[in-house]
Each structure stands twice: as structure tokens, then as C-alpha cells.
């Protein structure tokens, strides 16, 4: 599952990081939609959710997912799965609930389908790595809120 999600993410980076026409179309539609709510620039090239920010999150998630294949680094895979799930939750919702639609590039919905595949695989990894995630969150809780004596 980690390999599938990483493969999809890493393949998409060539579009995001080269400012390909397909990427311009997608993020342009999203930015126009955001502008209608007064958030112009949110998805622009220098925006908070630009293709470069999203691509960097996908690259980081891919690295964690792949490194986590090694048994000694399972916790990293759990974190990578959370990042992938968050990014793909956004992608799937933007495809469904904005003017972007499920076929923004006239590819028969292929891009949307791949987002759903990554969403499900990352969710599956979260379920598989739930013990690792529980340990991570327990460690964070102990660090941020130490027990008082």
C-alpha cells in the first residue's frame, strides 16, 4: 500500500513542480473558486495551498511511506500515511465539492480516481499502523503535558 501511494504521489510531482498546463488548469480553477469567497491567491503559485506546497507535502509523505517499509521505521510510515490521508482528503473533497469536478483535465476522471486510490491506501495504512500512531500520540502527550507529582 505504501508503494502504491508513493508511486502516485511521485508521478504527480513532475506536473506540480514543472508548472505543467494540467496543473495550471487545476490550481487556476481552485484559485478562481477561492477568490469568489474573498480568498484570492490561496491556490496561486505563491499561495498557502499552491501546487508547490501540496507537492512538497506529497514528496514528504512519499519519503516517510517508503522509509517506513523497513521494520525499524514503521512509525515514520504511520506519519506518512497521516500526511497522505490529509492531502488526499483535501483533493477528493475539492474534486467533489468545487467547480473543479472529477474530470478537470478531460482525462476521464483518472486524476480523481488516483486521488481516491491514495486516500483508501493511506487510510488502510493508518488502520494497520494504529498502534504506532497511538505510541506517537502518547509520546507527544507525555512531552507536551508531563505528569505532575
DSSP file (Angstrom, degrees, kcal/mol; ACC not computed):
  #  RESIDUE AA STRUCTURE BP1 BP2  ACC     N-H-->O    O-->H-N    N-H-->O    O-->H-N    TCO  KAPPA ALPHA  PHI   PSI    X-CA   Y-CA   Z-CA
    1    1 A X     >        0   0    0      0, 0.0     4,-2.3     0, 0.0     5,-0.2   0.000 360.0 360.0 360.0 -39.7    0.0    0.0    0.0
    2    2 A X  H  >  +     0   0    0      1,-0.2     4,-2.3     2,-0.2     5,-0.2   0.890 360.0  51.7 -62.8 -38.2    2.8    2.4    0.8
    3    3 A X  H  > S+     0   0    0      2,-0.2     4,-2.5     1,-0.2    -1,-0.2   0.886 108.6  50.3 -66.0 -39.5    4.3    1.7   -2.6
    4    4 A X  H  > S+     0   0    0      2,-0.2     4,-2.2     1,-0.2     5,-0.2   0.956 113.2  44.5 -64.0 -51.0    1.1    2.5   -4.4
    5    5 A X  H  X S+     0   0    0     -4,-2.3     4,-2.5     1,-0.2    -2,-0.2   0.917 115.5  48.2 -60.5 -44.0    0.5    5.8   -2.6
    6    6 A X  H  X S+     0   0    0     -4,-2.3     4,-3.3    -5,-0.2     5,-0.3   0.903 109.2  53.0 -64.6 -41.3    4.1    6.8   -3.1
    7    7 A X  H  X S+     0   0    0     -4,-2.5     4,-2.2     2,-0.2    -1,-0.2   0.923 111.2  45.9 -60.6 -45.0    4.1    5.9   -6.8
    8    8 A X  H  X S+     0   0    0     -4,-2.2     4,-1.8     2,-0.2    -2,-0.2   0.944 116.1  45.9 -63.3 -48.1    1.0    8.0   -7.4
    9    9 A X  H  X S+     0   0    0     -4,-2.5     4,-1.0     1,-0.2    -2,-0.2   0.947 114.1  46.9 -59.6 -50.5    2.5   11.0   -5.4
   10   10 A X  H  X S+     0   0    0     -4,-3.3     4,-0.5     1,-0.2     3,-0.4   0.859 110.5  53.1 -65.2 -35.1    5.9   10.8   -7.0
   11   11 A X  H >< S+     0   0    0     -4,-2.2     3,-0.8    -5,-0.3     4,-0.3   0.875 106.7  53.1 -65.4 -36.3    4.5   10.5  -10.5
   12   12 A X  H >X S+     0   0    0     -4,-1.8     4,-2.0     1,-0.2     3,-1.1   0.711  91.1  76.5 -73.2 -18.7    2.4   13.7  -10.0
   13   13 A X  H 3X S+     0   0    0     -4,-1.0     4,-3.0    -3,-0.4     5,-0.3   0.830  83.5  64.1 -64.1 -31.0    5.4   15.7   -8.9
   14   14 A X  H << S+     0   0    0     -3,-0.8     4,-0.4    -4,-0.5    -1,-0.3   0.811 108.9  41.8 -63.5 -27.0    6.6   16.1  -12.5
   15   15 A X  H <4>S+     0   0    0     -3,-1.1     5,-2.1    -4,-0.3     4,-0.4   0.904 118.1  44.0 -81.5 -46.2    3.4   18.1  -13.2
   16   16 A X  H ><5S+     0   0    0     -4,-2.0     3,-0.8     1,-0.2    -2,-0.2   0.925 116.5  43.9 -66.8 -45.4    3.3   20.1  -10.0
   17   17 A X  T 3<5S+     0   0    0     -4,-3.0    -1,-0.2     1,-0.2    -3,-0.2   0.627 115.4  47.7 -81.1 -12.3    7.0   21.1   -9.9
   18   18 A X  T 3 5S-     0   0    0     -4,-0.4    -1,-0.2    -5,-0.3    -2,-0.2   0.375 106.5-122.5-104.3   3.5    7.2   22.0  -13.6
   19   19 A X  T < 5 -     0   0    0     -3,-0.8    -3,-0.2    -4,-0.4    -4,-0.1   0.915  41.2-167.0  56.9  45.8    4.0   24.1  -13.6
   20   20 A X     >< -     0   0    0     -5,-2.1     4,-2.4    -6,-0.1     3,-0.4  -0.196  32.8-108.7 -61.8 154.3    2.5   21.9  -16.3
   21   21 A X  H  > S+     0   0    0      1,-0.2     4,-2.3     2,-0.2     5,-0.2   0.855 120.1  56.1 -54.6 -37.0   -0.6   23.1  -18.1
   22   22 A X  H  > S+     0   0    0      1,-0.2     4,-2.2     2,-0.2    -1,-0.2   0.906 109.0  46.5 -62.0 -40.7   -2.7   20.4  -16.4
   23   23 A X  H  > S+     0   0    0     -3,-0.4     4,-2.7     2,-0.2     5,-0.4   0.897 109.9  53.2 -68.2 -40.7   -1.5   21.8  -13.0
   24   24 A X  H  X S+     0   0    0     -4,-2.4     4,-1.9     1,-0.2    -2,-0.2   0.903 109.8  49.4 -60.6 -40.8   -2.2   25.4  -14.1
   25   25 A X  H  X S+     0   0    0     -4,-2.3     4,-2.4    -5,-0.2    -2,-0.2   0.948 114.1  44.1 -62.4 -49.8   -5.7   24.4  -15.0
   26   26 A X  H  X S+     0   0    0     -4,-2.2     4,-2.1     1,-0.2    -2,-0.2   0.960 119.8  38.8 -62.8 -54.2   -6.5   22.6  -11.7
   27   27 A X  H  X S+     0   0    0     -4,-2.7     4,-2.3     1,-0.2    -1,-0.2   0.794 113.9  57.0 -72.2 -26.2   -5.0   25.2   -9.4
   28   28 A X  H  X S+     0   0    0     -4,-1.9     4,-2.5    -5,-0.4    -1,-0.2   0.925 108.2  46.6 -65.6 -44.9   -6.3   28.0  -11.5
   29   29 A X  H  X S+     0   0    0     -4,-2.4     4,-2.2     1,-0.2    -2,-0.2   0.912 113.9  48.4 -62.8 -42.2   -9.9   26.7  -11.2
   30   30 A X  H  X S+     0   0    0     -4,-2.1     4,-2.6     2,-0.2    -1,-0.2   0.900 111.5  49.5 -65.3 -39.5   -9.4   26.3   -7.4
   31   31 A X  H  X S+     0   0    0     -4,-2.3     4,-2.5     2,-0.2    11,-0.2   0.902 110.2  50.3 -67.7 -39.8   -8.0   29.8   -7.1
   32   32 A X  H  X S+     0   0    0     -4,-2.5     4,-1.3     2,-0.2    -1,-0.2   0.910 111.7  49.0 -62.1 -41.2  -10.9   31.3   -9.0
   33   33 A X  H  < S+     0   0    0     -4,-2.2     3,-0.4     1,-0.2     4,-0.4   0.930 112.1  47.5 -63.0 -46.0  -13.3   29.4   -6.8
   34   34 A X  H ><>S+     0   0    0     -4,-2.6     5,-2.5     1,-0.2     3,-1.5   0.869 106.5  58.6 -63.8 -36.3  -11.5   30.6   -3.6
   35   35 A X  H ><5S+     0   0    0     -4,-2.5     3,-1.9     4,-0.3     5,-0.3   0.832  94.7  64.2 -62.9 -31.5  -11.5   34.2   -5.0
   36   36 A X  T 3<5S+     0   0    0     -4,-1.3    -1,-0.3    -3,-0.4    -2,-0.2   0.690 105.6  46.0 -66.6 -15.5  -15.3   34.0   -5.2
   37   37 A X  T < 5S-     0   0    0     -3,-1.5    -1,-0.3    -4,-0.4    -2,-0.2   0.246 128.8 -97.5-105.1   9.2  -15.1   33.7   -1.3
   38   38 A X  T < 5S+     0   0    0     -3,-1.9    -3,-0.2    -4,-0.1    -2,-0.1   0.626  96.5 111.9  86.1  14.1  -12.6   36.5   -0.9
   39   39 A X    > < +     0   0    0     -5,-2.5     3,-1.9    -6,-0.1    -4,-0.3  -0.263  41.5 168.5-113.9  45.0   -9.6   34.2   -0.7
   40   40 A X  T 3   +     0   0    0     -5,-0.3    -8,-0.1     1,-0.2    -9,-0.1  -0.321  65.9  27.2 -59.1 136.6   -7.9   35.2   -4.0
   41   41 A X  T >  S+     0   0    0    -10,-0.2     3,-0.6     6,-0.1    -1,-0.2   0.309  81.6 118.3  94.8  -7.9   -4.4   33.8   -4.2
   42   42 A X  T <  S+     0   0    0     -3,-1.9     7,-2.7     1,-0.3    -2,-0.1   0.872  91.1  25.1 -59.7 -38.5   -5.0   30.8   -1.8
   43   43 A X  T 3  S+     0   0    0     -4,-0.2     8,-0.3     5,-0.2    -1,-0.3   0.268  98.9 117.8-109.1   9.2   -4.2   28.3   -4.6
   44   44 A X  S X  S-     0   0    0     -3,-0.6     3,-2.1     6,-0.1     5,-0.1  -0.157  87.1 -89.5 -69.5 171.9   -1.9   30.6   -6.7
   45   45 A X  T 3  S+     0   0    0      1,-0.3     7,-0.2     5,-0.1     8,-0.1   0.759 131.3  33.9 -59.1 -26.1    1.7   29.8   -7.3
   46   46 A X  T 3  S+     0   0    0     -5,-0.1    -1,-0.3     6,-0.1    -2,-0.1   0.234  99.2 118.4-109.5  12.9    2.8   31.6   -4.1
   47   47 A X  S X  S-     0   0    0     -3,-2.1     3,-1.5     1,-0.1     6,-0.2  -0.229  80.6-104.5 -79.2 167.7   -0.4   30.8   -2.2
   48   48 A X  T 3  S+     0   0    0      1,-0.3    -5,-0.2    -7,-0.1    -6,-0.1   0.819 122.9  33.4 -59.3 -34.2   -0.8   28.9    1.0
   49   49 A X  T 3  S+     0   0    0     -7,-2.7    -1,-0.3    -8,-0.2    -2,-0.1  -0.271  88.7 150.1-118.0  45.1   -2.1   25.8   -0.9
   50   50 A X    <>  -     0   0    0     -3,-1.5     4,-2.5     1,-0.1     5,-0.2  -0.176  64.3-102.1 -69.8 168.8   -0.1   26.2   -4.1
   51   51 A X  H  > S+     0   0    0     -8,-0.3     4,-2.4     1,-0.2     5,-0.1   0.808 124.1  55.1 -61.5 -28.9    1.0   23.3   -6.2
   52   52 A X  H  > S+     0   0    0     -7,-0.2     4,-2.1     2,-0.2    -1,-0.2   0.885 108.6  45.7 -73.7 -38.8    4.4   23.6   -4.7
   53   53 A X  H  > S+     0   0    0     -6,-0.2     4,-2.1     2,-0.2    -2,-0.2   0.939 117.1  44.3 -67.2 -47.4    3.2   23.4   -1.1
   54   54 A X  H  X S+     0   0    0     -4,-2.5     4,-2.3     1,-0.2    -2,-0.2   0.920 114.0  50.7 -63.8 -43.5    0.9   20.4   -2.0
   55   55 A X  H  X S+     0   0    0     -4,-2.4     4,-2.5    -5,-0.2    -1,-0.2   0.882 108.9  51.2 -61.7 -39.2    3.7   18.8   -4.0
   56   56 A X  H  X S+     0   0    0     -4,-2.1     4,-2.6     2,-0.2    -1,-0.2   0.903 109.6  49.9 -65.4 -40.9    6.2   19.2   -1.1
   57   57 A X  H  X S+     0   0    0     -4,-2.1     4,-2.6     2,-0.2    -2,-0.2   0.901 111.9  48.8 -63.0 -40.2    3.7   17.6    1.3
   58   58 A X  H  X S+     0   0    0     -4,-2.3     4,-2.4     2,-0.2    -2,-0.2   0.892 111.5  49.2 -66.5 -39.4    3.2   14.7   -1.2
   59   59 A X  H  X S+     0   0    0     -4,-2.5     4,-2.3     2,-0.2    -2,-0.2   0.926 112.8  47.2 -64.2 -44.9    7.0   14.3   -1.5
   60   60 A X  H  X S+     0   0    0     -4,-2.6     4,-2.3     2,-0.2    -2,-0.2   0.921 112.6  49.1 -62.8 -45.4    7.5   14.3    2.2
   61   61 A X  H  X S+     0   0    0     -4,-2.6     4,-2.7     1,-0.2    -1,-0.2   0.913 110.6  51.4 -60.7 -42.8    4.6   11.8    2.7
   62   62 A X  H  X S+     0   0    0     -4,-2.4     4,-2.6     2,-0.2     5,-0.2   0.919 108.9  50.3 -60.8 -44.5    6.2    9.5    0.0
   63   63 A X  H  X S+     0   0    0     -4,-2.3     4,-2.8     1,-0.2     5,-0.3   0.931 113.4  45.4 -60.6 -45.7    9.6    9.6    1.7
   64   64 A X  H  X S+     0   0    0     -4,-2.3     4,-2.1     1,-0.2    -2,-0.2   0.900 112.8  50.9 -65.3 -40.7    8.1    8.6    5.0
   65   65 A X  H  < S+     0   0    0     -4,-2.7    -2,-0.2    -5,-0.2    -1,-0.2   0.916 115.1  42.2 -62.8 -42.9    5.9    5.9    3.5
   66   66 A X  H >< S+     0   0    0     -4,-2.6     3,-1.4     1,-0.2     4,-0.4   0.908 114.1  49.4 -73.8 -41.8    8.8    4.4    1.7
   67   67 A X  H >< S+     0   0    0     -4,-2.8     3,-1.5     1,-0.3     6,-0.3   0.882 104.5  62.6 -61.6 -36.4   11.3    4.6    4.5
   68   68 A X  T 3< S+     0   0    0     -4,-2.1    -1,-0.3     1,-0.3    -2,-0.2   0.526  79.6  82.0 -69.7  -5.5    8.7    3.1    6.8
   69   69 A X  T <  S+     0   0    0     -3,-1.4     2,-0.3    -4,-0.2    -1,-0.3   0.856  76.7  83.2 -64.5 -32.6    8.7   -0.1    4.7
   70   70 A X  S X  S-     0   0    0     -3,-1.5     3,-2.3    -4,-0.4     0, 0.0  -0.566  90.2-129.0 -71.1 131.4   11.8   -1.0    6.8
   71   71 A X  G >  S+     0   0    0     -2,-0.3     3,-1.0     1,-0.3    -1,-0.1   0.781 105.0  61.1 -54.9 -29.9   10.6   -2.5   10.1
   72   72 A X  G 3  S+     0   0    0      1,-0.2    -1,-0.3     2,-0.1     3,-0.2   0.677 108.1  44.7 -71.7 -14.7   12.7   -0.2   12.2
   73   73 A X  G X>  +     0   0    0     -3,-2.3     4,-1.3    -6,-0.3     3,-0.7  -0.026  67.8 125.8-120.8  30.5   10.9    2.8   10.8
   74   74 A X  H <> S+     0   0    0     -3,-1.0     4,-1.8     1,-0.2    -1,-0.1   0.832  71.5  61.2 -59.4 -33.4    7.3    1.8   11.0
   75   75 A X  H 3> S+     0   0    0      1,-0.2     4,-1.9     2,-0.2    -1,-0.2   0.880 100.8  53.7 -62.9 -36.4    6.4    4.9   13.0
   76   76 A X  H <> S+     0   0    0     -3,-0.7     4,-2.7     1,-0.2    -1,-0.2   0.888 105.8  53.2 -65.1 -37.3    7.6    7.1   10.1
   77   77 A X  H  X S+     0   0    0     -4,-1.3     4,-2.4     1,-0.2    -1,-0.2   0.890 106.1  53.6 -63.8 -37.9    5.2    5.2    7.7
   78   78 A X  H  X S+     0   0    0     -4,-1.8     4,-1.8     2,-0.2    -1,-0.2   0.912 110.6  46.0 -62.2 -42.5    2.4    5.9   10.1
   79   79 A X  H  X S+     0   0    0     -4,-1.9     4,-2.3     2,-0.2    -2,-0.2   0.913 111.6  52.1 -66.5 -42.4    3.1    9.6   10.0
   80   80 A X  H  X S+     0   0    0     -4,-2.7     4,-2.7     1,-0.2    -2,-0.2   0.883 107.8  52.2 -59.9 -39.0    3.5    9.5    6.2
   81   81 A X  H  X S+     0   0    0     -4,-2.4     4,-2.6     2,-0.2    -1,-0.2   0.889 108.3  50.8 -65.2 -39.4    0.1    7.8    6.0
   82   82 A X  H  X S+     0   0    0     -4,-1.8     4,-2.3     2,-0.2    -2,-0.2   0.923 112.3  46.5 -63.0 -43.7   -1.5   10.6    8.1
   83   83 A X  H  X S+     0   0    0     -4,-2.3     4,-2.7     2,-0.2     5,-0.2   0.939 113.7  48.3 -63.7 -46.4    0.0   13.2    5.8
   84   84 A X  H  X S+     0   0    0     -4,-2.7     4,-2.7     1,-0.2     5,-0.2   0.910 111.5  50.4 -60.1 -42.8   -1.1   11.4    2.7
   85   85 A X  H  X S+     0   0    0     -4,-2.6     4,-2.1     2,-0.2    -1,-0.2   0.906 111.5  48.2 -62.9 -42.0   -4.6   10.9    4.1
   86   86 A X  H  X S+     0   0    0     -4,-2.3     4,-1.8     2,-0.2    -2,-0.2   0.938 113.9  45.7 -64.3 -47.2   -4.9   14.6    4.9
   87   87 A X  H  X S+     0   0    0     -4,-2.7     4,-2.2     1,-0.2    -2,-0.2   0.926 116.3  45.3 -63.0 -44.9   -3.6   15.8    1.5
   88   88 A X  H  X S+     0   0    0     -4,-2.7     4,-2.9    -5,-0.2     5,-0.3   0.790 106.0  59.7 -73.9 -26.7   -5.9   13.3   -0.3
   89   89 A X  H  X S+     0   0    0     -4,-2.1     4,-2.1    -5,-0.2    -1,-0.2   0.925 109.4  45.3 -62.1 -42.5   -8.9   14.2    1.8
   90   90 A X  H  X S+     0   0    0     -4,-1.8     4,-2.6     2,-0.2    -2,-0.2   0.937 113.8  48.8 -62.9 -46.8   -8.5   17.7    0.6
   91   91 A X  H  X S+     0   0    0     -4,-2.2     4,-2.2     2,-0.2    -2,-0.2   0.938 112.6  46.3 -60.8 -49.0   -8.0   16.6   -3.0
   92   92 A X  H  X S+     0   0    0     -4,-2.9     4,-2.0     1,-0.2    -1,-0.2   0.922 114.7  47.7 -61.8 -44.2  -11.0   14.3   -3.0
   93   93 A X  H  X S+     0   0    0     -4,-2.1     4,-2.9    -5,-0.3    -1,-0.2   0.888 110.5  50.9 -66.1 -38.8  -13.2   16.9   -1.4
   94   94 A X  H  X S+     0   0    0     -4,-2.6     4,-1.0     1,-0.2     7,-0.5   0.878 110.9  49.7 -66.6 -35.5  -12.1   19.7   -3.8
   95   95 A X  H  < S+     0   0    0     -4,-2.2     6,-0.3    -5,-0.2    -2,-0.2   0.891 118.9  38.7 -66.2 -38.2  -12.9   17.4   -6.8
   96   96 A X  H  < S+     0   0    0     -4,-2.0    -2,-0.2    -5,-0.2    -1,-0.2   0.858 124.9  31.3 -81.5 -36.2  -16.3   16.6   -5.4
   97   97 A X  H  < S+     0   0    0     -4,-2.9     2,-0.3    -5,-0.2    -3,-0.2   0.305 107.9  61.7-115.8   8.7  -17.5   20.0   -3.9
   98   98 A X  S >< S-     0   0    0     -4,-1.0     3,-1.2    -5,-0.2   -68,-0.1  -0.785  94.9 -94.9-124.7 172.1  -15.9   22.7   -6.1
   99   99 A X  T 3  S+     0   0    0     -2,-0.3    -4,-0.1     1,-0.2   -69,-0.1   0.605 109.1  86.3 -62.1  -9.1  -16.2   23.7   -9.7
  100  100 A X  T 3  S-     0   0    0     -6,-0.4     3,-0.3   -71,-0.1    -1,-0.2   0.927  76.6-174.5 -56.9 -45.9  -13.0   21.6  -10.3
  101  101 A X    <   -     0   0    0     -3,-1.2     3,-0.5    -7,-0.5    -5,-0.1  -0.002  42.2 -71.7  73.5 176.9  -15.1   18.5  -10.7
  102  102 A X  S    S+     0   0    0      1,-0.2    10,-0.6    -6,-0.1    11,-0.2   0.531 127.9  41.6 -87.9  -4.8  -14.0   14.9  -11.1
  103  103 A X    >   +     0   0    0     -3,-0.3     3,-1.0    -8,-0.1    -1,-0.2  -0.429  62.2 149.6-137.0  62.9  -12.6   15.4  -14.6
  104  104 A X  T 3  S+     0   0    0     -3,-0.5    -1,-0.1     1,-0.2    -2,-0.1   0.762  79.7  38.9 -70.7 -23.8  -10.8   18.8  -14.8
  105  105 A X  T 3  S-     0   0    0     -3,-0.1    -1,-0.2   -80,-0.0   -83,-0.0   0.166 111.2-110.9-111.8  17.2   -8.3   17.8  -17.4
  106  106 A X  S <  S+     0   0    0     -3,-1.0    -2,-0.1     1,-0.1    -3,-0.1   0.911  76.6 133.3  54.0  45.5  -10.6   15.7  -19.6
  107  107 A X  S >  S-     0   0    0      0, 0.0     3,-0.7     0, 0.0    -1,-0.1   0.140  83.6 -99.0-109.0  17.1   -8.8   12.5  -18.6
  108  108 A X  T 3  S-     0   0    0      1,-0.2    -5,-0.1    -5,-0.1    -4,-0.0   0.687  75.8 -60.7  74.8  17.4  -12.0   10.5  -17.9
  109  109 A X  T 3> S+     0   0    0      3,-0.0     4,-2.7     4,-0.0    -1,-0.2   0.610  97.4 137.4  84.4  12.8  -11.7   11.1  -14.2
  110  110 A X  H <> S+     0   0    0     -3,-0.7     4,-2.4     1,-0.2     5,-0.2   0.889  70.1  50.4 -59.3 -42.3   -8.3    9.4  -14.0
  111  111 A X  H  > S+     0   0    0      2,-0.2     4,-1.9     1,-0.2    -1,-0.2   0.922 112.6  46.6 -63.7 -44.1   -6.8   12.0  -11.7
  112  112 A X  H  > S+     0   0    0    -10,-0.6     4,-2.2     2,-0.2    -2,-0.2   0.915 110.7  53.3 -63.1 -43.3   -9.8   11.8   -9.3
  113  113 A X  H  X S+     0   0    0     -4,-2.7     4,-2.3     1,-0.2    -2,-0.2   0.913 108.6  49.2 -58.7 -44.1   -9.6    8.0   -9.4
  114  114 A X  H  X S+     0   0    0     -4,-2.4     4,-2.5     1,-0.2    -1,-0.2   0.874 108.4  53.9 -65.8 -36.1   -5.9    8.1   -8.4
  115  115 A X  H  X S+     0   0    0     -4,-1.9     4,-2.4     2,-0.2    -1,-0.2   0.911 109.8  47.8 -62.2 -41.2   -6.7   10.5   -5.5
  116  116 A X  H  X S+     0   0    0     -4,-2.2     4,-2.6     2,-0.2    -2,-0.2   0.897 109.8  52.8 -66.5 -40.2   -9.4    8.1   -4.3
  117  117 A X  H  X S+     0   0    0     -4,-2.3     4,-2.6     1,-0.2     5,-0.2   0.938 112.4  44.3 -59.9 -47.1   -6.9    5.2   -4.5
  118  118 A X  H  X S+     0   0    0     -4,-2.5     4,-2.7     2,-0.2     5,-0.3   0.885 111.1  55.0 -66.4 -37.4   -4.3    7.0   -2.5
  119  119 A X  H  X S+     0   0    0     -4,-2.4     4,-2.0    -5,-0.2    -2,-0.2   0.941 112.6  42.2 -59.8 -47.4   -7.0    8.1    0.0
  120  120 A X  H  X S+     0   0    0     -4,-2.6     4,-2.5     2,-0.2    -2,-0.2   0.904 114.8  49.5 -68.0 -41.5   -8.0    4.5    0.6
  121  121 A X  H  X S+     0   0    0     -4,-2.6     4,-2.2     2,-0.2    -2,-0.2   0.905 112.4  47.8 -66.5 -38.8   -4.5    3.1    0.7
  122  122 A X  H  X S+     0   0    0     -4,-2.7     4,-2.1     2,-0.2    -1,-0.2   0.893 111.6  50.4 -68.7 -37.2   -3.4    5.8    3.2
  123  123 A X  H  X S+     0   0    0     -4,-2.0     4,-2.1    -5,-0.3    -2,-0.2   0.909 109.7  51.5 -63.7 -41.2   -6.5    5.1    5.3
  124  124 A X  H  X S+     0   0    0     -4,-2.5     4,-2.5     1,-0.2    -2,-0.2   0.904 109.3  49.7 -60.7 -41.8   -5.6    1.4    5.2
  125  125 A X  H  X S+     0   0    0     -4,-2.2     4,-2.8     2,-0.2    -1,-0.2   0.871 107.0  55.2 -65.9 -36.3   -2.1    2.1    6.4
  126  126 A X  H  < S+     0   0    0     -4,-2.1    -1,-0.2     2,-0.2    -2,-0.2   0.924 110.4  46.1 -61.2 -43.1   -3.5    4.3    9.2
  127  127 A X  H >< S+     0   0    0     -4,-2.1     3,-1.1     1,-0.2    -2,-0.2   0.922 114.6  46.9 -64.5 -43.5   -5.5    1.3   10.4
  128  128 A X  H 3< S+     0   0    0     -4,-2.5     3,-0.4     1,-0.2    -2,-0.2   0.886 118.8  40.7 -65.1 -38.8   -2.6   -1.1   10.0
  129  129 A X  T 3X S+     0   0    0     -4,-2.8     4,-2.4     1,-0.2    -1,-0.2   0.064  77.5 118.9 -98.5  23.5   -0.2    1.3   11.9
  130  130 A X  H <> S+     0   0    0     -3,-1.1     4,-2.5     1,-0.2    -1,-0.2   0.836  73.8  53.7 -62.2 -32.5   -2.7    2.4   14.5
  131  131 A X  H  > S+     0   0    0     -3,-0.4     4,-2.1     2,-0.2    -1,-0.2   0.906 109.4  48.1 -67.8 -40.0   -0.5    1.0   17.3
  132  132 A X  H  > S+     0   0    0      2,-0.2     4,-2.2     1,-0.2    -2,-0.2   0.908 112.4  49.2 -64.9 -41.2    2.4    3.0   16.1
  133  133 A X  H  X S+     0   0    0     -4,-2.4     4,-2.8     2,-0.2     5,-0.2   0.908 108.9  52.5 -64.7 -41.1    0.2    6.1   15.9
  134  134 A X  H  X S+     0   0    0     -4,-2.5     4,-2.3     1,-0.2    -1,-0.2   0.903 110.1  48.9 -60.6 -40.6   -1.1    5.6   19.4
  135  135 A X  H  X S+     0   0    0     -4,-2.1     4,-2.2     2,-0.2    -1,-0.2   0.895 111.0  50.1 -66.2 -39.6    2.5    5.4   20.6
  136  136 A X  H  X S+     0   0    0     -4,-2.2     4,-2.4     2,-0.2    -2,-0.2   0.947 113.4  44.9 -62.4 -48.3    3.4    8.6   18.8
  137  137 A X  H  X S+     0   0    0     -4,-2.8     4,-2.5     1,-0.2    -2,-0.2   0.859 111.6  52.7 -67.0 -34.7    0.5   10.4   20.2
  138  138 A X  H  X S+     0   0    0     -4,-2.3     4,-2.4    -5,-0.2    -1,-0.2   0.907 110.4  48.6 -65.1 -40.8    1.1    9.0   23.7
  139  139 A X  H  X S+     0   0    0     -4,-2.2     4,-2.0     2,-0.2    -2,-0.2   0.899 111.6  48.9 -64.9 -41.1    4.7   10.3   23.5
  140  140 A X  H  X S+     0   0    0     -4,-2.4     4,-3.1     2,-0.2     5,-0.3   0.917 111.3  50.0 -63.4 -42.9    3.6   13.7   22.3
  141  141 A X  H  X S+     0   0    0     -4,-2.5     4,-2.8     1,-0.2    -2,-0.2   0.925 111.0  48.7 -61.6 -44.5    1.1   13.9   25.2
  142  142 A X  H  < S+     0   0    0     -4,-2.4    -1,-0.2     1,-0.2    -2,-0.2   0.853 115.5  45.1 -64.9 -34.1    3.8   13.0   27.7
  143  143 A X  H  < S+     0   0    0     -4,-2.0     3,-0.4    -5,-0.2    -2,-0.2   0.918 120.5  37.3 -74.6 -44.7    6.1   15.6   26.3
  144  144 A X  H  < S+     0   0    0     -4,-3.1     2,-0.3     1,-0.3    -2,-0.2   0.814 130.2  29.5 -79.1 -31.0    3.6   18.4   26.0
  145  145 A X  S  < S-     0   0    0     -4,-2.8    -1,-0.3    -5,-0.3    -2,-0.1  -0.623  81.5-166.2-130.0  72.6    1.7   17.6   29.2
  146  146 A X        -     0   0    0     -3,-0.4     2,-0.1    -2,-0.3    -3,-0.1  -0.252  31.7-100.3 -62.9 147.1    4.1   16.0   31.7
  147  147 A X        -     0   0    0     -5,-0.1     2,-0.3     1,-0.1    -1,-0.1  -0.438  36.2-131.7 -66.9 136.3    2.6   14.3   34.7
  148  148 A X              0   0    0     -2,-0.1    -1,-0.1     1,-0.1    -3,-0.0  -0.710 360.0 360.0 -91.3 141.0    2.7   16.4   37.8
  149  149 A X              0   0    0     -2,-0.3    -1,-0.1     0, 0.0    -2,-0.0   0.433 360.0 360.0-109.8 360.0    4.0   14.9   41.0
